[in-house]
């Protein structure tokens, strides 16, 4: 097991048993952890964090882990799709603010507000924060389809 970086928010999240107590925790997969984004601007918006080590770039992964991470991404995206039947799934791999390898998986609906028709980054919109019970409800809806 490679080292996690002590100052990295995602390393802290995935390196503690606290994650399973968070209402947003969805699942630990082959090489990643799926967590519902606290901002539910799009219902089912999920973050998929590489959990074996502090890595910032896809090319830093060994081939086996790259394949496993891709499979994790596909499985989570399909579960979200099956739960919500969005018009389109968006995938973002940035890391500019949080430099730890993670995907943003965002289900998009034709009925999304006009300001969300483009990527959600840098837009001036109100964040959608939910109660713990509401996060748990969405998590359960996604888990029903996660294989």
Secondary structure, 3 states (H helix, E strand, C coil): CCCCCCCCHHHHHHCCHHHHHCCCEEEECCCEEEEECCCCCCCCCEEEEECCCCCCCHHHCCHHHHHHHHHHHHHHHHHHHHHHCCCEEEEECCCCCCCCCEEEEEEECCCCCHHHCCCCCCCCCCCCCCCHHHHHHHHHHHHCCCC
